[in-house]
């Protein structure tokens, strides 16, 4: 198989980003917050910033399946935003730490099964 067919398109592959602002004033609210973050991690999300998690997915169809899972995990209070952006768009993101340009997250390597 030609190598170009094994490479995912930067326009087809997506990054699923979950941005959330959840209350933490009560013990129960903190537990809901921790549970939500833990479930995102179980599903392969990585923290980009506090309350901003992202996961690479090979297609928009995969995003829809993960989106349904995350919607089922939503805590009873707070605000959660779910966003899908193409790998190409995600790759244009710039990250600065202490006013210095830092390296951004790269998509994971493609797993090949024969």
C-alpha positions in Angstrom: 0.0 0.0 0.0 1.4 3.4 -0.9 2.6 5.4 2.1 0.3 8.4 1.3 -2.8 6.1 1.9 -1.5 5.3 5.4 -1.2 8.9 6.4 -4.3 10.6 7.8 -5.5 13.8 6.1 -5.0 16.9 8.2 -8.4 18.0 7.0 -10.2 14.7 7.9 -8.6 14.0 11.3 -9.9 16.1 14.2 -9.0 17.2 17.7 -11.8 16.9 20.1 -11.5 19.8 22.7 -13.5 19.9 25.9 -13.5 23.3 27.7 -15.3 23.4 31.0 -16.0 25.7 33.9 -17.4 23.7 36.7 -18.3 24.8 40.3 -16.0 23.6 43.1 -17.5 25.3 46.2 -19.0 22.3 47.8 -17.7 18.8 48.4 -20.2 17.3 46.0 -19.3 19.8 43.3 -15.6 19.1 43.7 -16.3 15.3 43.4 -18.3 15.9 40.2 -15.4 18.0 38.8 -12.9 15.3 39.6 -15.1 12.6 38.3 -15.6 14.4 35.0 -11.8 15.0 34.5 -11.0 11.4 35.4 -13.5 10.1 32.9 -12.0 12.4 30.2 -8.6 11.0 31.0 -9.9 7.4 30.8 -11.1 8.2 27.3 -7.7 9.4 26.1 -8.0 13.1 26.6 -4.9 15.1 27.7 -4.9 18.3 29.6 -3.9 21.3 27.5 -4.6 23.8 30.2 -6.7 23.7 33.4 -10.2 22.8 32.4 -9.2 22.4 28.7 -8.7 18.8 27.5 -8.1 17.5 24.0 -8.0 14.2 22.2 -6.9 13.3 18.6 -9.4 11.4 16.5 -9.0 10.0 13.0 -12.3 11.3 11.7 -15.4 13.4 12.3 -17.4 10.2 12.7 -15.2 9.1 15.6 -15.7 12.6 17.1 -19.5 12.1 17.0 -19.1 8.8 18.9 -16.9 10.4 21.6 -19.1 13.4 21.8 -22.1 11.3 22.7 -19.9 9.6 25.4 -18.8 12.9 26.9 -22.4 14.3 26.8 -23.4 11.3 29.0 -20.7 12.2 31.5 -21.7 15.9 31.9 -21.9 17.0 35.6 -25.2 18.4 36.8 -23.9 22.0 37.1 -21.4 24.2 35.3 -20.7 24.8 31.7 -19.0 22.5 29.2 -18.2 23.4 25.6 -17.3 20.7 23.1 -15.3 21.6 20.0 -14.0 19.7 17.0 -11.2 21.3 15.0 -9.2 19.7 12.1 -5.7 18.5 12.7 -4.5 21.1 10.3 -6.1 24.0 12.3 -4.8 22.5 15.6 -1.3 22.5 14.1 -1.5 26.2 13.6 -2.0 26.9 17.3 0.8 28.7 19.0 1.6 28.2 22.6 3.6 30.7 24.7 5.2 30.1 28.1 6.7 33.1 29.8 6.5 35.0 26.5 8.5 32.3 24.7 7.1 30.2 21.9 6.8 26.6 23.1 6.3 23.4 21.1 2.6 22.5 20.6 1.1 19.1 21.0 1.6 16.7 18.1 -0.9 14.2 16.9 -0.1 10.7 18.0 1.6 8.3 15.5 -0.7 6.1 13.4 -1.1 2.6 14.6 -0.9 0.1 11.7 -2.3 -3.4 12.1 -1.5 -6.1 9.5 
